[in-house]
Amino acid sequence: MGNSSKLSLALVGLVLGASLVACGDGRAGAADAAKQLATAVSALDVGSVGFDGKDSGAANDQLKEIFKGLDPDKPAVQAGELKFDADTATVPLNYTWKVGAEEWKYTVSAQLKKSGDKWLTVWKPAMLVPDLADGEIVTRSTETPQRAAILGAGDVPLVTYRPVVNVGVDKPALGGADAADSATKLAQLVGVDPAAYAKQVAAAGPEAFVPAITLREDGNRTITDAQISAIPGGRAIPDSLPLAPTRTFARALLGTAAEANAEQIEKSGGALKPGDTTGTGGLQQQYDAQLRGSAGIAIRAQKAGLTAEEIKAADPRRVLFRTEMKAGAPLKTTLDPKLQQLAEDILADVGPASAIVALRPSSGAVLAAASGPGSNGYDTAMLGQYAPGSIFKMVDSLAMFRNGMTPDSKVDCPPTLTVDGRTFKNAEGYPESSLGSVTLRDAFAHSCNTAFINARDGVSQAQLESAATSLGVAVEASALGAAAFLGSVPGEAAGTEHAASMIGQGKVLLSPLAAAIMAGSVAKGAPVAARLVLNPNEGVADPAAGAEKPGTETTGSAPVPPSGDAAASAAPAPAKAAGTPVTAAEAASLKDMMRAVVTSGHAGFLASVPGAPVGAKTGTAEFGDDTPPKTHAWIVATHGDLAVAVFVEDGGLGATTSGPLLKEFLTRAG
């Protein structure tokens, strides 16, 4: 081998040797140790990490104790750029914690020491949290805002915090008395299940207060403090809750607010925690995020082992991170508390499902949407799906006007009429003087079924659907801000089904709200776009996030719709497009005929209502398989700038059942 070859090999050996020295300086090992540390701290488990001067198990126990107050949250930790110096190294650890909707980020430094061929971490609490001293832990406290109010017309509070008392057994105050005996006596006093409550009390810890019932502190409380405290351990603890004026006030529409249950917390995706107040049903659930606001969270460092009194007295804690509490925004609605209460009072003794809806045609404001006690918690007023019967003749008449007819046009009103083997007749007591060839006005005023069915060949099903949408119904309730069904009118039907549609039966469905909108559109001379919620989702960044579909209920809380047409089926789809809006001239002709219902038809009892002239239309719709069939009773009316619909599910004739309820409402509404 020549000298030059020997020199080349020597140079290669020198370079390789230098490389081996560079690779073996420990930097890679330190970097690996830093990454392992970051991964371990991310999992809040450093049992596999080697420490300098600290047993791994003891370090792991201390770490878990430090972060116990943040459980179940864990940080995301990344190791930064290593600073290396022979047998020591320093590495920045970048922490990110999710705190509510925000991120708590910080960087601390960890030291590494080489021990033989291993790199160990120097244990210091400050590598977990900035400036954390030995003996300190990290805590999280939450400040929850009071739930915002639901307001009515003129911003009058409908749902607001009202005083209550939580009645229950305070186990430390039993004084040796038998817990089961006290629980049974208290349950009997307040009207809850004694066996179930006694079981609850027995299962609770010895220091527990076990609530049995919450009572309003409104001056009407019949169970006194003296009766409660006469039972060993019995206590009434004052509190306040977001409540409507009464237990039943607009309950189906507004929903309720109470402490979140386990299922609601689980479904919330972290938005709710134990002790939070949340909405169930109605507007309380639909606008929960707006009303609830967001909690403020404080992350603090404090000495371990302090009592609550010591923390309160000395407050030695230091704040590491804070998210600001954000109060919810009050939900503004158009509900008039006086008219809503009036509607509920009028329906109080009605047995079947029922509703009264009142709105202001000029603005579309829904003033009352009451569902009677027979609705059993279901929102009949807004969500009911029922055959409207003869109130639908308002739609027929508009379609007939568009085919060239007027209120004075003649129509044929025979006693009976047969279509494809099915016989249709007029209601019991139909006046003979209005049979035969009569004006459309007279047929409308006395509600001649056969006259309107006779017109079926000149009015197509598509024209009926178009005329309905022209009056603001069978469309989506885009401006309402609440769950509602505005009706469904098939665009296609033939034979007996088309004939039935002419008298508001077959597959034609309306809600009481839709009926009020239909009448209101006549009063306004243009389609009414009903409005209930004026500031939907105010202050909510993403209304869709975690929200349930408007009108849906949480499992176990959904009232079942009443029987009949309102069976719990999905609402038929609204019309794809609204028809030509009703014109002022068309509305004037409909007003003329609605006034005739009062002046010469079978709603003469409304003539004595003081104030502006009343226009009306009654409706009776058969349903079910009984003989004779049961009937829905309807009546709609306009009175100045007021449109009202009254509905009783199983109610006989509209004029005789719903009519008196309407008269009382209009008279007392002033």
Buried (B, 14 or more C-beta within 10 A) or exposed (E): EEEEEEEEEEEEEEEEEEEEEEEEEBBEBBBEBBBBBBBBBBEBBBEEBBBBEBEBEEBBEBBBEBBEBBEEBBBBBBBBEBBBEEEBBBBBBBBBBEBBEBEBEBEBBBBBBBEEEEBBBBBBBBBBBEEBEEEBBBBBBBEBBBBBBBBBBEEBBBBBBBEBBBBBBBBEBBEEBEBBBBBBBBBEBBEBEBEEBBEBBEEBEEEBBBBBBBBBBEEEBEBEEEBBEEBBBBBBEEEEBBBBBEEBBBBBBBBBBBEBBEEBBEBBEEBBEEEBBBBBBBBBBBBBBBBBBBBBBBBBBBBEEBEEEEBEEEEEBEEBBBBEBBEBBBBBBBBBBBBBBBBBEBBEEBEBBBBBBBBBBBBBBBBBBBBBBBBBBBBBBBBBBBBBBBBBBBBBBBBBBBEEBEBEBBBBBBEEBEBEEEEBEBBEEBEEEBBEEBBBBBBBBBBBBBBBBBBBEEBBBBBBBBBBBBBBBBBEBEEBBBBBBBBBBBBEBEEBBBBBBBBBBBBBBBBBBBBBBBBBBBBBBBBBBBBBBBBBBBBBEEBEEBBEEBBEBBEEBBBEBBBBBBEEEEBBEBBEEBBEBBBEEBBEBBBBBBBBBBBBBBBBBBEEBEEEBBBBBBBBBBBEEEEEEBBBBBBBBBBBBBBBBBBBBBBBBBBBBBBBBBBBBBBEBE
